[in-house]
């Protein structure tokens, strides 16, 4: 709670940031619930293949961003 108070005092939590935080927390909890309900229905091979694909895609994105010299500009 002290961290939340300090960050709020420094002005890092704007109303827009708080809205996004609440919204994305709800999305994360819903995704977690869906994962719990479907975990026994997915074969281990399928899960492993999907996980490897996602990790490879993330690696390519990170390599691409690293070669460009950082984060994209806004």
GULUM-865264 format. One record per residue: residue in one letter; chain; x, y, z of N, C-alpha, C in turn. Coordinates in nm, 2 decimals. Example, Ala and Ser with C-alpha at 12.3 -4.5 7.8 and 13.67 -1.06 7.14 Angstrom:
// GULUM-865264
  resn  chain    n.xx    n.yy    n.zz   ca.xx   ca.yy   ca.zz    c.xx    c.yy    c.zz
     A      A    1.32   -0.57    0.78    1.23   -0.45    0.78    1.32   -0.33    0.78
     S      A    1.28   -0.22    0.71    1.37   -0.11    0.71    1.29    0.00    0.79
END
This chain:
// GULUM-865264
  resn  chain    n.xx    n.yy    n.zz   ca.xx   ca.yy   ca.zz    c.xx    c.yy    c.zz
     X      A    0.08   -0.12    0.00    0.00    0.00    0.00    0.09    0.13    0.00
     X      A    0.20    0.12    0.07    0.29    0.24    0.07    0.34    0.27   -0.07
     X      A    0.37    0.17   -0.15    0.42    0.19   -0.28    0.31    0.26   -0.37
     X      A    0.19    0.21   -0.35    0.07    0.27   -0.42    0.06    0.41   -0.39
     X      A    0.07    0.44   -0.26    0.06    0.58   -0.21    0.17    0.67   -0.27
     X      A    0.29    0.62   -0.27    0.40    0.69   -0.32    0.39    0.72   -0.47
     X      A    0.36    0.62   -0.54    0.35    0.63   -0.69    0.23    0.73   -0.72
     X      A    0.12    0.72   -0.64    0.01    0.82   -0.67    0.06    0.96   -0.63
     X      A    0.13    0.97   -0.53    0.18    1.11   -0.49    0.27    1.17   -0.59
     X      A    0.35    1.08   -0.66    0.44    1.13   -0.76    0.37    1.16   -0.89
     X      A    0.25    1.13   -0.90    0.17    1.16   -1.02    0.18    1.06   -1.13
     X      A    0.23    0.94   -1.10    0.25    0.84   -1.20    0.12    0.77   -1.23
     X      A    0.03    0.77   -1.14   -0.11    0.71   -1.16   -0.20    0.82   -1.20
     X      A   -0.23    0.83   -1.33   -0.33    0.92   -1.38   -0.46    0.84   -1.39
     X      A   -0.57    0.91   -1.41   -0.70    0.84   -1.43   -0.69    0.74   -1.55
     X      A   -0.63    0.78   -1.65   -0.62    0.69   -1.77   -0.54    0.57   -1.74
     X      A   -0.43    0.58   -1.66   -0.35    0.46   -1.62   -0.43    0.37   -1.53
     X      A   -0.51    0.43   -1.44   -0.59    0.35   -1.35   -0.70    0.28   -1.43
     X      A   -0.76    0.34   -1.52   -0.86    0.27   -1.61   -0.80    0.16   -1.68
     X      A   -0.69    0.18   -1.74   -0.62    0.07   -1.81   -0.58   -0.04   -1.72
     X      A   -0.53   -0.01   -1.60   -0.50   -0.11   -1.50   -0.61   -0.20   -1.46
     X      A   -0.73   -0.13   -1.43   -0.85   -0.21   -1.39   -0.90   -0.29   -1.50
     X      A   -0.90   -0.24   -1.62   -0.95   -0.31   -1.74   -0.86   -0.43   -1.77
     X      A   -0.73   -0.41   -1.77   -0.64   -0.52   -1.80   -0.63   -0.63   -1.69
     X      A   -0.65   -0.59   -1.57   -0.66   -0.68   -1.46   -0.78   -0.77   -1.48
     X      A   -0.89   -0.72   -1.52   -1.01   -0.80   -1.55   -0.99   -0.89   -1.66
     X      A   -0.92   -0.85   -1.77   -0.89   -0.93   -1.88   -0.80   -1.05   -1.84
     X      A   -0.70   -1.02   -1.76   -0.60   -1.12   -1.71   -0.67   -1.22   -1.62
     X      A   -0.76   -1.18   -1.54   -0.84   -1.27   -1.45   -0.93   -1.36   -1.54
     X      A   -0.99   -1.30   -1.64   -1.08   -1.38   -1.73   -1.00   -1.48   -1.81
     X      A   -0.88   -1.44   -1.85   -0.80   -1.54   -1.93   -0.75   -1.65   -1.84
     X      A   -0.72   -1.62   -1.71   -0.68   -1.72   -1.61   -0.79   -1.82   -1.59
     X      A   -0.91   -1.77   -1.58   -1.03   -1.86   -1.56   -1.05   -1.95   -1.68
     X      A   -1.04   -1.89   -1.80   -1.05   -1.97   -1.92   -0.94   -2.08   -1.92
     X      A   -0.82   -2.04   -1.89   -0.71   -2.14   -1.89   -0.74   -2.25   -1.79
     X      A   -0.79   -2.22   -1.67   -0.82   -2.33   -1.58   -0.93   -2.42   -1.63
     X      A   -1.03   -2.37   -1.70   -1.14   -2.45   -1.75   -1.09   -2.54   -1.87
     X      A   -0.99   -2.49   -1.94   -0.96   -2.57   -2.07   -0.83   -2.65   -2.05
     X      A   -0.76   -2.64   -1.94   -0.63   -2.70   -1.93   -0.63   -2.85   -1.95
     X      A   -0.73   -2.92   -1.91   -0.74   -3.06   -1.92   -0.79   -3.11   -2.05
     X      A   -0.84   -3.02   -2.14   -0.89   -3.05   -2.27   -0.78   -3.04   -2.38
     X      A   -0.67   -2.98   -2.35   -0.57   -2.96   -2.45   -0.46   -3.07   -2.44
     X      A   -0.42   -3.14   -2.54   -0.32   -3.24   -2.54   -0.19   -3.17   -2.51
     X      A   -0.10   -3.24   -2.44    0.03   -3.19   -2.41    0.11   -3.15   -2.53
     X      A    0.11   -3.23   -2.64    0.18   -3.20   -2.76    0.13   -3.07   -2.82
     X      A    0.00   -3.05   -2.82   -0.05   -2.92   -2.88   -0.01   -2.80   -2.80
     X      A   -0.02   -2.82   -2.67    0.03   -2.71   -2.58    0.17   -2.67   -2.60
     X      A    0.26   -2.78   -2.61    0.40   -2.76   -2.63    0.43   -2.69   -2.76
     X      A    0.36   -2.73   -2.86    0.38   -2.68   -3.00    0.34   -2.53   -3.00
     X      A    0.23   -2.50   -2.94    0.18   -2.36   -2.93    0.27   -2.27   -2.85
     X      A    0.32   -2.32   -2.74    0.41   -2.25   -2.65    0.54   -2.22   -2.73
     X      A    0.60   -2.32   -2.80    0.72   -2.30   -2.87    0.70   -2.19   -2.98
     X      A    0.59   -2.20   -3.05    0.56   -2.10   -3.15    0.55   -1.96   -3.10
     X      A    0.48   -1.94   -2.98    0.47   -1.81   -2.92    0.61   -1.76   -2.87
     X      A    0.69   -1.85   -2.81    0.82   -1.81   -2.77    0.91   -1.77   -2.88
     X      A    0.90   -1.84   -3.00    0.98   -1.81   -3.11    0.94   -1.68   -3.17
     X      A    0.81   -1.65   -3.18    0.76   -1.52   -3.23    0.81   -1.41   -3.14
     X      A    0.80   -1.43   -3.01    0.85   -1.32   -2.92    1.00   -1.30   -2.94
     X      A    1.07   -1.41   -2.95    1.22   -1.39   -2.97    1.25   -1.31   -3.10
     X      A    1.17   -1.34   -3.21    1.19   -1.27   -3.33    1.16   -1.12   -3.31
     X      A    1.06   -1.09   -3.24    1.02   -0.95   -3.22    1.13   -0.88   -3.14
     X      A    1.18   -0.95   -3.03    1.29   -0.89   -2.95    1.42   -0.87   -3.03
     X      A    1.45   -0.97   -3.11    1.57   -0.95   -3.20    1.55   -0.84   -3.29
     X      A    1.44   -0.83   -3.36    1.41   -0.72   -3.45    1.42   -0.58   -3.38
     X      A    1.36   -0.57   -3.26    1.37   -0.45   -3.19    1.51   -0.42   -3.14
     X      A    1.58   -0.52   -3.11    1.72   -0.50   -3.06    1.81   -0.45   -3.18
     X      A    1.78   -0.50   -3.30    1.86   -0.46   -3.41    1.83   -0.32   -3.45
     X      A    1.71   -0.28   -3.43    1.67   -0.14   -3.46    1.71   -0.04   -3.36
     X      A    1.76   -0.09   -3.25    1.82    0.00   -3.15    1.72    0.05   -3.04
     X      A    1.63   -0.03   -3.00    1.54    0.00   -2.89    1.40   -0.01   -2.92
     X      A    1.32    0.07   -2.84    1.18    0.06   -2.85    1.13    0.15   -2.96
     X      A    1.01    0.12   -3.02    0.95    0.20   -3.12    0.91    0.34   -3.07
     X      A    0.93    0.44   -3.16    0.89    0.57   -3.12    0.74    0.59   -3.13
     X      A    0.69    0.68   -3.04    0.54    0.70   -3.04    0.51    0.83   -3.12
END
